[in-house]
Amino acid sequence: MKIRGIINAIIGIWFVIAPWMLGFSYDRGATSASIVFGILQVITSLLGANKPGWNSWQNWIPLISGLWFVLFPFIYSLTGEVLWSSIILGLMTGLFSLWSLNSKLKLKAVS
């Protein structure tokens, strides 16, 4: 479970730096949205890394963030590698979040 949260946090870091790496920093709206949702994804992914289950709000936020990043390039009319990077990493974030939401915390038996 922890690895999924860490991967989602790394993807969130990518979304924070993507405007400069992929060259869309000229668009203030897209840059701001990418930074805000990226930071939100990093923080909540790390907070939810050890909190599986449907009652963990920390896993719902990255799911919503992942869905946002799938829609993001269409909202801001971004194309090329921005489009594909956003869609693929947004879907990965959503899938890892769903996986965490559907996980149960495994308790070790005490002998």
Sequence and secondary structure as in RCSB ss.txt:
>XXXX:A:sequence
MKIRGIINAIIGIWFVIAPWMLGFSYDRGATSASIVFGILQVITSLLGANKPGWNSWQNWIPLISGLWFVLFPFI
YSLTGEVLWSSIILGLMTGLFSLWSLNSKLKLKAVS
>XXXX:A:secstr
 HHHHHHHHHHHHHHHHHHHHTT TT HHHHHHHHHHHHHHHHHHHHTTT  STT HHHHHHHHHHHHHHHHHHH
TT  THHHHHHHHHHHHHHHHHHHHHT         
